[in-house]
Amino acid sequence: MPNEVRIDSLADVTRGHAMTIGERIALVCEGRETTFAELDRRASRVANGLIAAGIGPQARIGYLDRNSDRFFEVLFGAAKANDVMVAVNWRLAPPEIAFVLNDARAEVLFVGKEFFPVLEDLLPGLKDVRKVIALDAPHSGWEEYGAWRDAQPETDPQIPVDLSDVAVQMYTSGTTGHPKGAQLTHENFLTLLPAATNEWGARWTIDDVNLVCMPLFHIAGSGWGVLGLYAGARSVVVRDIIPTEILKVIPEHRITRAIFVPAVLLFLVQTPGAQETDFSSLNLIAYGASPIPLDLLRAAIATFKCDFAQVYGLTETTGAVTYLPPEDHDPDGNARMRSCGRPMGGITVRVVDGNGRDLPPGEVGEIIVKTKQNMKGYWNLPDETAKAMKGDWFYTGDAGYLDSDGYLYIHDRVKDMIVSGGENVYPAEVESALFGHPGIADVAVIGVPDDKWGEAVKAIVVLKPGAEADAAGIIAFARERIAAYKAPRSVDFVEALPRNPSGKILKRELRDPYWHGRARQVN
């Protein structure tokens, strides 16, 4: 952080910059420009508004909208009030949105105009929400954000915040059909931010221009945005991932740094006009969230002509824990380009067997991580927390191996999670939705290779005797109950599913024909 201002919580990020570089632009979004001083004052107003509404420390604050500069005003405002930001995945189906808000016990909800109809339907069933703030447009029943914010005093409330207090509660897909709230503390973020600004490519400076386009309900979106603000850079917030818009924004704002998931890189390099776009301002593109095909990485390097760096991490680790630097990227390809790099400073990564014993280089086991970035735990799920966190170690559920130089390679998944377009999809959740179909007797969901999305969700279905159903109908049935990106993209019909003696479906047997001939069971 410039000028080495003391940072003891996320709230100090805007406080520090307001004192030192207050006149510089912090955020650009839809024609609006906000200086660091303005961002700090607005965060104070948000905090005072929450306090005036009787919202106590560590209460959960819901946020339902696409990307916006307002998100960061609310995030840092919540930090100043020592409240917890809960950004809801707006791609979820309405019942899933309701589950997240009820599970978090959100007391205040900020909602964008696009989602007014959804919230109107859900509000009677939201048990703890007692105040709704309408973003971007007036609503007859709720206060409008700008008027509400500006009616509050801009004096900083200076509410005490402990490093162990939760700053953000981010929901991850659940293996049992419900998402889990990963509690990320101020210490988690303040461990990541200095390391990332110093280690990710050339050191960040206040002259950097940061592109924030990944969804802010993901750590790749909100974490990257906070990283740019921490560094004192100008952050350009893009409302949604529209490839033509991103190709326009990069030269228009002279973007220097960006983060994309591989699926977005694929969309960008395939968009007409990409090869003629001026990318000369770009210094670094970070990528992660799912493995990347080598051919796509080569195409991206050739298109953008800047440094590339891969990061590996999870929501539960506050994002990146390993880093593959630009110098390990060879346009002609090399073995290390298939790795996730090495652990960042202060982070220890091990690969262990089922008994927690370290495995030698090249041998596949479960990846576990020791770092102060590890979450506080899953919200109100002590048993799930105990399974994932053993002492100082977080068990990722990912399988991989280390080479003799300490580079980490993802090989497979210990869990059945599917990563499609950078989104995590758990088969159990999809299977639960499909089992309600009147014609389905049995179903298994797996991930299969997909050139566009990395992996695609496939349902393998056993029909009830005499029942008739087609793939299109089953997919439509799923889309009514879960988010569209979780729904199957294809359906195969079989007479019976393979199971072991205890009745567990043998997913590996189902996956093998689709992954035959591939070196890794991830794409």
N, C-alpha and C positions, 0 to 999 in steps of 0.2 A: 504494500500500500504506500502511495507517495507520502513523503515527509514523515514517515514512520509515526503516525498518530497512534496512540494507544487504543487497542481494540479489545474490549472485554466481552462483547456480545455483538450479534448482528446489528443491533440498533446503533452501535458505534460506527458502523460503516458510513452511514449518511451523516452522522454528527461530525466525524473526522473530516470528510471531504467538504462539508459545508464551511468549515473553518479555513481550509487550506486551498481548495480549488473550487470554491462555491460558484464562481461565475461560469465555469465550464459546463458544457452540455453533458448531462448524464443519460437522458433517454430521448429517443426519437420514435414517434409512432403516429401513423396516419396524419402527418402534417404538424403534429404537436412536438414542441421541443421543451424539455424540462431541465433546468440547471440542477447541479448538486445541491445548491442552497434551497431551491424551490422544492426539490424532492425531500429534503430534510424537514422543511416546514410543513409540507403536506403530510408526511409521516407523523409528525407531532399532532397535527389536527385529527388524523385518523385515530391515533392513540387516545386523544382526549375525548373523541366521540364515543369510543368503546367504553372508556372509563365512566363517562357521563351516563351511558346506558346501563350501568351497573354490572358490566362484564368484569369479573375478577381475574386475577393472575392465573395463567395456564388454562383458561377457557379456550375452547376450539372455535375458530372463525372459518366458516365455509366460504368458498369462492368458486362460482360456476360461470365460466365464460371462456371464450377463446383468448389467445394471447393479446395482451394490452399493457401499456405503460402503467395503467391503474393497478395492475397486479402488484407491482413493486411498491407503489404507495401503500397499499394495504399490507403487504408483507412486512415492510419496515415499520409501519404503524403498529401492527400486531406485536412486533418485536419490542417496540418502545413501551407497550402496555403489558409486556411479558405474557402475551397470549400466543396461541398456536395456530399457524396458518394451515388450513386443510383445503388444498386445491383439488376440486372434484374433476375426474375425467369426464369431460362433456360428451365423449363418444359412447358412454355407457347408456344402456336402456334405462327408462325411467325407474323401474323397480330397483335397479342396481344403484342409481343415484340416491334413491331414498335410503337404501341400506347403508351406504357410506355416511350420509349425513346423520342418520340415527345412531349408527355405531360410534361415530366420533362425538356424539352429543353436542353438535354444533349449535351455538346459541345465537349467533349472528350470521347472516348469509348475504354475500354480495353476489348479484346475479346479472348477467348481461341480457340485453333485450331479446336476443335470439332465443333465450331459454325461459322467457317469461311464461309462455303457455305450459311448459313442462312443470315449472315450479308451482303455478296456480293449481294444477291437478294434484301435485304431491304435498302441498303445504299442510292440508288437514292431517296428514299422517306423519308429519315431522314433529317428533315428540318434544324436542328441546329448543327449536328455533323460535325466538321471541322477537326478532327484528330482522327485516329484510331491507336491503339497500339496493335500489335499482341503478345499475351501471348504464351509462351511454344514452338513456332515454327515460322520460318520466313514466310513472305508472300510478294509476289512481289510488292504489292501496298502499304504496310503499314510498319511502323518502328517496329522492333522487340524489345520487352520489355526490355530484359537484356541490349542490346546495347544502347537503348535510355536512360534507367535509369543511366547506368554507365558513360554516356557522360556528365551528369550534375554534377555541383559542390556539394560536400557533406556538405558545410557550411549551417547551419540552417538558413532559411530565416527570422525567427522570425516575421512572419506576425501577427499583432494584431488580437485576436479572442475574441469576447464577449460571455459570457455565453448564451445569448439569440440567438446567431447565430446557424443556422441549421448545424448539422454534418452529418446526414444520412437522406435520404428520402426513406422510405420503402413503397412499394405498397401493399395495401390490396385489396382483391376482392371487387368489387362494387355492391351495391344492385340494381343499375340501368343499369348494364351491362358493366360498365367500372371500372377498379381498381382506387383507390384513393391513392394519395401520402401523407402518414403521415410524417410530418416534425418533426424529433427528434433532439432536441438541445443538445449542450454540457452540459447544466445544467441538462437536462433530464438524460443523462448518468451518470453524476457525482453525481446525487442523488441516482441512483440505485446502483452503484458499491460499495461504502463503506458499504451500508446496506447489500448487498448480500454477500460480503466477510466476514462480521462479523456474519451474522445471519444464513446462509445456512449451517447447520451442524456445525462441529467443524470449528473454524476460519481457513481460507485459509492461507497457508504458501508458501514460495518460494520453498519448497521441494515437493509440490503437482505436479502431472502430470495429465494434463487436456485433456480429449478426446473431440475433436471438430469434430463431424460427421454430425450434423443436417445441412441442407442447409443454406449457408451463406446469402441467400436472405431473410431468416426468422430471426426474432429477437431471436428465440431459438438457431440459429446457430451463427450468428455474435455477438449477445449479450453475449452468453456464451463464445465465443472466446475472446472477449474484457475483460470479467470478469476475465478469467484466466491470461491474460497478465497484467491486472491491479494489480492482486495479486502477480505478479512476478513468477508465476508458469510456468513450461514447458508445452506448448500446442502442442499436437500431432494432426495434421490436416489430416483427412481421406477424400479422394477425393469424395467418394460417400457412401451411406448406402448399404453396402454389408455384410449381417450377418456373413458369414464365415470370411471375412476380419476383422470385428470388434472383433470377438472371437479370432482371431490371434493377433491383435494389443494390446488388454488389457494385456495379460501376457507378451508379448514381450517388451512392454514399461513400464510395471508396473504402469498402469493407476490407479490413486487414485480417480478421480472424472469424472463424465459423466452426460450428460442430454439426455434423450430419450423421444419421444412421445410414448404413449401406443402401437401403431401399431408396432413400432420398437422393443419394449420389447417383444411383441408377436412373432415376427420373430426370435428374438434371442433365446428365451427359447425353441422354436420349432426346431431350427437348430440342426441337428445331431452333436454330440460332445460337445454341450453346457454343459451337466452335468459333463463332464470330464475335462472341461477347468479350468485352475487355475485362480480364481478371487480373490485370497488372498490379492492382493494389493489394491483392491477397498475399499474406505472408505464411499463414498456417491454416490448414483444415484438419480438425480433429474428427475422428470417427470411432464409433463403438456401438454398443447395445446388442449387436449380433455379429457373427462372423461375416467376412467379406470375401467374395470370390476373387482370386488373384487377377483374373482378366478384367474385372470391374475396377479394381484398384489401379491397374495399369492405365485403363482408359481415363480414370479420374485424374491421375497424375498428368497424363498427356493433355487433358482438357484444361485443367485449372493452372497447371505450370507453377505450383507453389509447394511448400513443404507440407507433408502429410504426417500425422501422428495418430497412432491407435491408442485408445484407453480401454481398460476393462474394469468393471466394477458393477455394483448392484445398488438398488435403492437403499438397502440395509447398510451399505458401507458409505453412504453419502456420495455415491458415484465412484470415480476412478480410484483404483488402488495400484494398477500397473500402467506402464507407459512405454510404448514403442516409439522411439524418437525418429525424427526425419532421416537421420543418418543411417538408420537400419532399413530404409525404403529404397529399393533399387528398381528403376523402371523396367529392367529386364527380368526382375523377379529373383528372389532368393528365399532360402528356407525360413529365415527369420520373419519375413513378411507374413507368414502364417501364424506367428506367435502374437501374444498380447503384450509383449515387452517384459520388463522387469519391474519389481515393486518400487514404488516411489519412496522417497526418504522417510524413515520412521515407520515403514510398513513391512510386516513379515508375512510371507506367503509360504504355505507348506502344502504338500500333496500327501495324503495319508490313506491307509487302508481302512477297512471296516472297523478295526480296533483302535484307530487313532495313531497308528505307528507310521513314521515317515517312510516314504517309498524312495528308491533310488532314482536317479535321472532316467527319463525315458519310460518309466513305468506309470501306468494310468491309475489314478485314485481320485478321491474327493479333494477339491481345493478348499482350504481353510485360510482365514485371514485374521491377523492380529494387528489392530490399529485403533487409535483414538477416534477414527472416523466411524467405527462400528456403532450402530444404532443403540439407543437406550433399551429397546425391546419392542415387541409388538403390543399395541394398545389393548389392554384388558385381555390378553391371551398369554397367561403365564406358562401354560404347557407348551404352546408353540414357540415361545421365546426360549424355553429350556432346551427344546430340540435343536434350535438353530444356534444358540449361544452357549458355549461350554467354557466357563472361565473367561479368559480374554479372547477366545477364538470364536469367530463366526464361521459356521459351516455353510458354504455357499449352495450346496446341492449340485454344483457343476463338477464334471469330471474332466481331468486334464493331466498334464505331466510337465515337469520342469526339465530343461536340458542341463548340461554340465556347466553352462554359463549363467544359469539362473533365469533364463527366459521361460515364460509360462505359455503353454499351448492348450487350448480348449480342444478336448477330444470328443466328448459326449456329455450327456446330462444325467446326473444321478436321478433327478426327478424327471417327470414326464413332460416338463414344460416345453411348449412350442414357441419359438420366436419368429413372428411373421411381420415383416416390415418394421422391425424394431419394437413391436408390441409383444408383451408376454401373454400367452394364452395357455391356460391349464386345462388339459383334457377332461378332468373330473367335472369342471364347471359346464363344459359343453355337453358332456354325456348326461349330466343331470337335466339340462334343458331338453335334450332330445328324448329322454326316457318318457316324457309326458306325451309323446306322439302316440295316437291310438293304434297305429299299425306296427310300432316297433316293439319287438320282444327283447332284443339285446343290442347293445351298441358299444363300440370302442372308438375312441378318437385318437388319431396320431398325426404327427407332422411329416409331410412328404416334401421332397425337393421342389423348389419353385424358382425359376430363373428371375422372376420379377420381385418376389417378396422374400426370397431366401428359403422360407418354409411356408407351406400352405396347410391349412387345417383340412383333414380328410376324416369323414365318418365312415366306419365300416359297420353295416347294419344287418341284423337278423330280423326278418319280418315275422309277425305272428301268423300262424297257420290261416290261410285263406285271405290274409290282408293284402291290399294293393297300395303301393306308394311309389312315387318316383323321386328322383334326386332333387328336382326343382321344388317339389312340395315340401320335402324334408328341410331343405335349406331355408325356405320361406318360413316354415314353422319355427326354426331356431332363431331367425332374425326378429321374430316377434317377442322373444323372451330374453335374448342377450344382445350385446352390442354386435353390430354387423361384422366388425373385424374378427370377432371370435367365432362367428358362424362358419360351418363347413363350406369350403369352396367346391368340394366334390364329395360324392357318396358312392361307395361300393357295396354291393349286396352279397352276403355269404350265407351258407346254410347253418354254420355254427362258428363261434369264436373259440380259439385255442385257450385253454385254461390249465393251470397246474392243479395238483391234487387238492389244494386248499381253496380252489375256486378263483384265484387271481388270474386275470386276463394276461396272456403272454404277449405284451406289447412288442417285444423285440421280434417275435415271429411275424407279427403283422407288419412291422416296419421294414424288415429285411428285403422283401422283393422290390420295394421302391428305392431303397438306398444301395442296392447291389452294385458293386464295382466302384463305390465311392470310398475314399480314404477315411472320411470322418462321417459321423452320424449327425452332423449339423451342416448346414449349407450356407 
